Amino acid sequence: QARAAGKPTENLDAWDLYQRGMQSFYRRTKKDNDIALEYFSRAQETEPGFCLAFVGAAKAHFFYGRLDIFGLSEHHAHHASAFENARKAIELDPTEPLARVALGEIHMQAGEHDLAAQQIEIAIQQNPNDAAAYFRMGHVLSWSGKPSKALEYLNTAMSLSPLDPEMGPQMVRKAECYLFLGEFEDAVHWGQKSVAEPTTGNLGFYALMSALGHLGRALEAERVHDAMNARFPKQDGWAFIKRFANRALTNGASRALYLEGLRLAKYPGSK
């Protein structure tokens, strides 16, 4: 990615455009995601049969589609575009594990965890050393009520790629797993590590606040809330987190534990 970024823009081919796009994507901001999608679109135009250009576009639309960035109507539009690009990527190369992971991510975002796990399992079979596939499998298992099994996959992902650009989100998933297991001190530990990473989104802060709430540490949770607002000034607050929990956390016990922790943390609007 660094080599691609150093090339003059007039000399870029599809591979370089894809790498530039991924470099922007991993910065995890809306502005950088706009840039990433432009690079992926140019890669598709440069080489219409290039599978990874469609994988990148699927991931960019997946990022746009998160409910904490856009309103519900835009979420649906980006969700549809993400599906379209992921399916096109698999059509172009059914053996590309990153395409399977991308489609799995999109199913996961829709709460379709069985379909997500099916695609990600294919990716692991195609490449047993793919850290991204293990990460997303851990993600799916965590949100669908299997946190102990999820931790096995997350630990594998971290060992395979200890400097992964998605290390922050992986730490968030570990914090959530420990939260769902009722191991709140461990959840706080991984939540604190996650929010120290610049690529961590607001879900890391929510997981940390929930764990602190269960431990009766509401004052600390309030400081975490202030830090989240400083990093992400435009928040939907309690409406967003309830929408997220009801959509993504398909296991009722996990969802209840998550939301109850935020209530105990005195999260604004949670009464």
C-alpha positions in Angstrom: 0.0 0.0 0.0 2.8 2.4 0.8 4.5 1.7 -2.5 1.2 2.2 -4.4 0.7 5.5 -2.5 4.2 6.7 -3.7 3.4 6.3 -7.4 2.4 9.2 -9.6 -1.4 8.9 -10.1 -1.1 8.8 -13.9 0.8 5.5 -13.6 -1.6 3.6 -11.5 -3.0 0.2 -12.6 -5.9 -1.7 -11.0 -3.7 -3.3 -8.3 -2.2 0.0 -7.3 -5.6 1.6 -7.1 -6.9 -1.2 -5.0 -4.0 -0.9 -2.6 -4.4 2.9 -2.3 -8.1 2.3 -1.6 -7.4 -0.1 1.2 -4.9 2.3 2.7 -7.6 4.9 2.9 -10.2 2.5 4.0 -8.2 1.4 7.0 -8.1 5.0 8.3 -11.8 4.5 9.3 -13.1 8.0 8.7 -15.9 9.0 6.4 -13.6 11.3 4.4 -11.0 8.5 3.9 -13.8 6.1 3.0 -15.0 8.5 0.3 -11.4 8.4 -1.1 -11.2 4.7 -0.8 -14.5 4.1 -2.8 -13.2 6.4 -5.5 -10.0 4.3 -5.9 -12.0 1.1 -5.9 -14.3 2.5 -8.6 -11.4 3.5 -10.7 -9.9 0.0 -10.3 -13.1 -1.5 -11.5 -13.1 0.8 -14.6 -9.4 0.0 -15.2 -9.9 -3.8 -15.0 -13.6 -4.9 -14.9 -12.6 -8.5 -14.1 -10.5 -7.6 -11.1 -12.2 -9.3 -8.1 -10.5 -7.4 -5.3 -11.7 -4.0 -6.7 -15.2 -5.2 -6.0 -14.2 -6.6 -2.6 -12.9 -3.2 -1.7 -16.1 -1.4 -2.8 -18.2 -3.9 -0.8 -16.1 -3.2 2.3 -16.4 0.6 1.7 -20.2 0.4 1.4 -20.3 -1.9 4.4 -18.5 0.8 6.4 -20.9 3.5 5.1 -23.9 1.3 6.0 -23.2 1.3 9.7 -26.1 2.9 11.4 -23.9 5.3 13.4 -22.7 7.0 10.3 -25.9 7.4 8.2 -29.6 7.5 8.7 -31.7 4.3 8.1 -32.6 5.1 4.5 -28.9 5.6 3.5 -28.0 2.5 5.4 -30.3 0.4 3.2 -28.9 1.9 0.1 -25.3 1.2 1.1 -26.2 -2.3 2.3 -27.6 -3.1 -1.1 -24.5 -1.7 -2.9 -22.3 -3.7 -0.6 -24.2 -6.9 -1.4 -24.0 -6.2 -5.1 -20.2 -5.7 -5.1 -19.5 -8.7 -2.9 -21.6 -11.0 -5.1 -19.9 -9.6 -8.2 -16.5 -10.3 -6.6 -17.5 -14.0 -5.9 -18.8 -14.3 -9.4 -15.4 -13.1 -10.8 -13.4 -15.4 -8.5 -15.2 -17.9 -6.3 -11.8 -19.0 -4.8 -10.9 -15.6 -3.4 -11.4 -15.8 0.5 -11.5 -12.0 0.9 -14.7 -12.0 -1.3 -16.3 -14.6 0.9 -15.3 -12.6 4.0 -16.8 -9.4 2.5 -20.1 -11.2 1.8 -20.1 -12.7 5.3 -19.6 -9.2 6.9 -22.6 -7.9 5.0 -24.8 -10.8 6.1 -23.6 -10.2 9.7 -24.6 -6.5 9.5 -28.1 -7.6 8.6 -28.2 -10.0 11.6 -28.0 -13.0 9.3 -25.4 -14.8 11.3 -25.9 -18.3 9.9 -25.4 -17.1 6.4 -22.4 -15.0 7.5 -20.7 -18.0 9.2 -21.3 -20.1 6.1 -19.4 -17.7 3.8 -16.6 -17.1 6.3 -16.1 -20.8 6.9 -15.6 -21.2 3.1 -12.9 -18.4 3.3 -11.1 -20.3 6.1 -11.1 -23.5 4.1 -9.8 -21.6 1.1 -7.0 -20.0 3.2 -6.4 -21.4 6.7 -4.0 -18.6 7.4 -6.3 -15.7 6.6 -6.5 -13.5 9.8 -9.4 -11.5 8.4 -11.6 -14.7 8.1 -10.8 -15.7 11.7 -11.6 -12.2 12.9 -14.9 -12.1 11.2 -15.8 -15.6 12.4 -15.1 -14.5 15.9 -17.2 -11.5 15.3 -20.2 -13.5 14.1 -20.0 -16.1 16.9 -19.8 -13.3 19.5 -22.9 -11.5 18.3 -24.8 -14.7 17.9 -24.3 -15.9 21.4 -21.2 -18.0 21.3 -18.6 -15.8 23.0 -16.3 -18.6 24.3 -15.9 -20.1 20.8 -15.6 -16.6 19.4 -12.5 -15.9 21.6 -10.7 -18.9 20.0 -11.1 -17.4 16.6 -10.2 -13.9 17.7 -7.1 -15.1 19.4 -6.1 -17.0 16.2 -6.6 -13.8 14.2 -4.5 -11.8 16.5 -1.7 -14.4 16.5 -1.7 -14.6 12.7 -1.6 -10.8 12.2 -0.3 -9.1 15.3 0.1 -5.7 13.5 -3.3 -6.0 11.7 -4.9 -2.6 10.7 -8.1 -3.9 12.2 -6.5 -4.7 15.6 -8.7 -2.0 17.3 -12.0 -3.6 16.1 -10.6 -7.1 17.1 -10.0 -5.8 20.6 -13.6 -4.5 20.7 -14.9 -8.0 19.9 -12.8 -9.4 22.7 -14.2 -6.9 25.1 -17.8 -7.8 24.0 -17.1 -11.5 24.4 -15.9 -11.1 28.0 -18.9 -8.8 28.6 -21.3 -11.5 27.3 -19.5 -14.1 29.5 -20.0 -11.9 32.6 -16.2 -11.5 33.0 -16.4 -7.8 33.4 -12.9 -7.1 34.5 -11.5 -8.7 31.4 -14.1 -6.8 29.4 -12.8 -3.5 30.9 -9.2 -4.5 30.1 -9.9 -5.2 26.4 -12.3 -2.3 26.2 -9.6 0.1 27.4 -7.1 -1.3 25.0 -9.5 -1.0 22.1 -10.4 2.7 22.7 -6.7 3.5 22.8 -6.5 2.4 19.1 -7.2 5.2 16.6 -9.2 2.8 14.3 -11.7 1.8 16.9 -15.2 3.0 16.4 -17.8 3.9 19.0 -18.8 0.3 19.8 -15.5 -0.1 21.7 -16.6 2.8 24.0 -20.1 1.2 24.4 -18.7 -2.1 25.4 -16.3 -0.5 27.9 -19.1 1.6 29.4 -21.4 -1.5 29.8 -18.7 -3.5 31.5 -18.0 -0.6 33.9 -21.7 -0.3 34.6 -21.8 -3.9 35.7 -18.9 -3.3 38.0 -20.6 -0.3 39.6 -18.0 2.1 38.2 -20.5 4.7 36.8 -18.1 7.7 37.2 -15.5 6.0 35.1 -18.1 5.2 32.5 -19.1 8.9 32.4 -15.5 9.8 31.6 -15.5 7.1 28.8 -18.7 8.7 27.5 -17.0 12.1 27.4 -14.0 10.6 25.5 -16.3 9.0 23.0 -18.1 12.3 22.4 -14.8 14.0 21.9 -13.8 11.5 19.2 -17.2 11.1 17.7 -19.1 14.4 18.3 -22.2 13.4 16.3 -23.8 10.5 18.1 -27.3 9.1 18.0 -27.0 8.1 21.7 -29.4 5.7 23.2 -31.5 5.4 20.1 -28.5 4.2 18.1 -27.3 1.7 20.7 -30.8 0.1 21.1 -31.1 -0.1 17.3 -27.7 -1.7 17.1 -28.4 -4.2 19.9 -31.8 -5.2 18.5 -30.4 -5.7 15.0 -26.9 -7.2 15.6 -27.1 -9.0 18.9 -29.4 -11.9 18.0 -28.8 -13.7 21.3 -31.3 -12.3 23.8 -29.2 -12.9 26.9 -26.2 -11.1 25.4 -28.4 -8.2 24.3 -29.9 -7.8 27.7 -26.5 -7.9 29.4 -25.2 -5.3 27.1 -28.0 -2.9 27.5 -28.3 -3.4 31.3 -24.7 -2.5 31.7 -25.2 0.8 29.9 -28.2 1.5 32.1 -26.2 0.8 35.2 -23.5 3.1 33.8 -26.2 5.8 33.7 -25.9 6.2 29.9 -27.9 9.3 28.9 -31.5 8.4 27.9 -31.2 4.7 29.1 -33.8 5.0 32.0 
